[in-house]
Amino acid sequence: MGFKTGDFPPVDPESFLRKPLLERTRTLALHWVEYGFGTPKMIHTTYVVKLLVLYVLGGTAAATASSGAGPFWDVAHWWNVPIVYEKLVLWTVLLEVVGVAGSWGPIAGKFKPMTGGILFWARPGTIRLRPWRRVPFTNGDTRTVLDVVLYLALLGCLAAAVALPGDSSDLVDPALLVAVMILLVLCGLRDKTLFLAARGEQYLPALVFFAFLSFTDMIVALKLLIVVVWVGAGLSKMGLHFSHVVAPMVSNSPSVPARWFKRAHYRDFPRDIRPSKVAGAMAHAGGTFVEIVTPLVLLFSTDRAVTLAAVGLMVVFHLFIISTFPLAVPLEWNALFAYATVFLFWGFPAQDGYGVGDMSSPLLTAAVVAGLAFFPVLGNLRPDLVSFLPSMRQYAGNWASALWAFAPGAEAKLNSLPHRPTTNQVDQLQAMGYPAAVAEITMQQTIAWRSMHSQGRGLFSLLIDHIPDLDRWTVREAEFACNSLIGFNFGDGHLHNEDLINAVQSRVGFAPGEWIVVWVESQAIHSGVQHYKVIDAALGVIERGTWRVADAVNAQPWLPDGPIPYKVTWSAPGARQPSERREDGTGSGASGASGASDVRTPA
């Protein structure tokens, strides 16, 4: 790829779009193997400049200037000053809540404008998604003036906490932190999107520790927090999904220019693009093992050489993630974790009185560990109850996911959504000068990307069996599509489940059969299946069922052997039964899906 010119798939746009859906998916998935999204390097450069100037330079300048630890270029003077770390955490939360950190820009599916966040959350009338229906005073799905006031107050308190002077021997005024915590919780109870965008599951405990614990207890608790994040994420990668994340992630990395190395992550390109042993080794030796073992070494090591080696390894780990530009682009989060590793474990090592056993009370230690582990444990046992972010499944591949299918012309109805500060992504691209066919193929690259992950094979299987003329329909990857409706996406299907669909439907009014969603929940840690739903925007859920993860990961992205087996556990009265859809054993879906031998039957 060039600096300004991307690597567009080598197809004739007009004739390509007339091909069957799964044939298009195969072509785009094979192109992804060698080129990823084909993003011009100018885009990656924009992210790097934003990270270095706005986050690193801007954040450290603000943190050091307001804490008496400056100047910011004298790193040796402030790198282990607690108030600087505290203010950098607050600076990170501020940028996340504004919407200019994670899930920003073209790589996250935001083309014009490149910012979601504040454009949605400071605007009355936009969609909000409450996390729990039983919480008083959270009814409805429309952002009110009160929601906007709470959001702007949160921004103001965060900015004040960063900007107000402090002493390098002290910390930020706890009253300011309490105000931030209260506002973040209130905003989150009204709209889970905002809480998740703020990465509240990680930064809220940190603020609690800053505000209420003594110095040594605070440092040790912050160590426990970051270790729980690392180890939780590492444990979640031990399933069948993660290798299917690493291979397409490496393919999309601008830091890996060698196509032979990208192809090596697949078994037999172009015939078989399931993950190879190389991808498995990258995933579980360079990922799972490092993310579980190294943090435990950091937590318990009292040897300076061992600690230094472990610190260096985790810094490299986070820099590698930054270099791959993952599609939610959490670059600031990874940069903060790289710094936090140095600050916590090298600046305050266990042998200097900052080990787990140095907390003031064993009961406090137990309470901190139990509190930090609660949502990861619950979320892995009952993924339907907890977002994959508090569950600590970042980039494990085990996500709630969805594909949206629109009848011909129906997607345009989304552009009539009131108070929406943007348009559909395919229209954003056309507004930037992309021809219509090129814009469409660009967006179809995202569904090819989804097909390369484990869930994609099951989701495409459902579409094939439920929409006989699927080749004529518009299919969208829901993670990308939902951010143009709510201003944020981070791989969490809970942000585009029935709550979002019903909110859109109440405003737009799709007819039955115009907008079909196939949606799947994350895999529970003790289960071998994933639970899916088929949703008609006008009718609600019309089918529920399961598929085996082992069947999903063993299929090719374009399903040359037909849809994977799945089991229907419930269907709405009057809905077609699977046997009606597949009486001949070959299915009635897209033309590229013939050859399946199994008949789906109700439970």
Phi, psi and omega in degrees: 000150179268182181289316180255343185251128179273177177259089179283145179306139184281070182227158169277114190305314186294313181288328180298319183289349176272355181280160177301150185304313184288334173291320175297318180299318180298313180300315183287326177294318178295323177294322179298322181309317186263335188233353186061218178289347182071025185295134175300145182295341175301324180292315178298321179298322178300317179295318180298316179298316178300316180297314185285317186277304185288315187272301186289303181290312180298315182293314181291324177297314180294317183292317182285321182295325184267003182239003180071020183250008184284184000285160189293337180280350178269072186302322182300338183276332188237356190299332180246026177269119188303320183294331177293315177299317180300315181291329176292324174298313180296321177298320179296314179299319180300312180294322178297317184287329174292325180104019181248011175253246180299156179056046179239144168083184188299324182294333176268008178086016176251106186259310182206100004280164182274351179250135172260259170034253188300331179295333178265315192278346174258018184237114176299145177098344178286168184283135170237153184235103180289144183283325185223127183291334186276356179284124181300151174065025177238010182301151175096171180228020180247133179288128182258175175299323177299317178300318180295319179297316178299318180296313180294325176296322177298314178300318181296317180292322177296314179298320179294319180297326178284319191273328185294140184298145174221177181252136182297345177265003184230190179234174178298145179308120181305330180299321177295319180295320178298319178298316178299315182297314181298314181294322179296319178294315180298314178299320181291326177290332176278327183209107182296334180303316183293319180296318180291322178297325178284356186053047183299333181295339180251317185279331178296313174301323179299318179295323177299315180296317178300320189279327194239349184258153173293168190301307182296316178300320180298312181298314181294320179296320177296324175297314180298322179299309184291328177291320177298320178298311180297306185294320177301315178295321179295316180297324181291343181273003185277357180276199184273353189276326199294324178301329180285349173271316187296315184300305178293334177292316177296320179299329184269357185280125176290347180276357179240083185282341186283116180293328179297324180289322176296315180298331181296344179277002180237152191295313185203069181298134004262007184282323184223110182248030165289157185300141179271181175295330176297314178296320178297319178293317177300319184291311192259335173273311180279345182247284186304309183298312182298321187282343177262310189284314184299316177299323178293324174298315179300321185291324188249351183292137172241013179255123186297322181293316178296316179299316180297318179297318180292320176300313180300320181295318181288328175296315178297321178304312182286326176294325176297316179299317177302319184292340181273347182049061179301157194293343172269356178040059177277059186291317181296319179301315180292323177296318178296319180293325176297315178293318181299325178301313180292312183301311188283314191265335174264324180286330182224070185291159183299322184290348178263015177099020181236037175270171182302323181286356182266001174295155189292339182209135174300327178295322177295317178302313181297320181294319179296313180298315180297317179296317181290329184273348188301304183289323173300318180293310180299316183294331178277334175277321181229076183297342178289342183264341189224136174302153180291345177285305173298338177284354180061046177249036182302121174058029176276348183086351181262082187238151162289131187218168180201157167238140176255135177237127181246135172300157183310123177085350187285332182301328182300337179300331180299333180288352176269002181299123183289150175067010181278126184275011180211185179234180176301149186297324179296329177282327174300316181296319178294325177294338178272358177109001177289134169300153186304316182293322179293319177298319180296316180294322177302317179287330177290340174298331180289327177284331173294320175301315179297323181296337180280351176262162187301317183295330186301324182294321177290319181295316177296324178300318179294317179299317181301318184278340185257344182233099185302322182256044186303328182301336181271347186273162174264122181249131182234147174280123191291327180300318178288314187295323187292335183291340176279355178254330184234357173087006184201146169209146179208034178080009184257110181294345177293346177276351179222040175273204184300331181299313179292317182299316180294323179297316179293315182300321181294338181263329188253314177081066173288145175282157177305133179086001180270327181226109181248131180242130169252125192227137181228141178275158175300157177281128173292148188296335183260009186240152177258007183236164169241144183262129183244165172225146167249126188235128169261122185306326183275334188251343184092199180292127181246351178199144172230154179182194181220157164225157179277132180300323180300323179290322181294315185286342181271355181268155171283153182304326185265009173053056181295338179262013179092176181301149176288156178295142172214158186244120177279124178256342177198143172220149183293147177306130180091347178288147177296137178278156181303323180295329176291326179284335190226046184298328182266004179078003181244350177088163181238022186267215185299149188294343180274006190251011183291159175111355179287145183248350183262141178258126179285128180232149180297153177293000000 
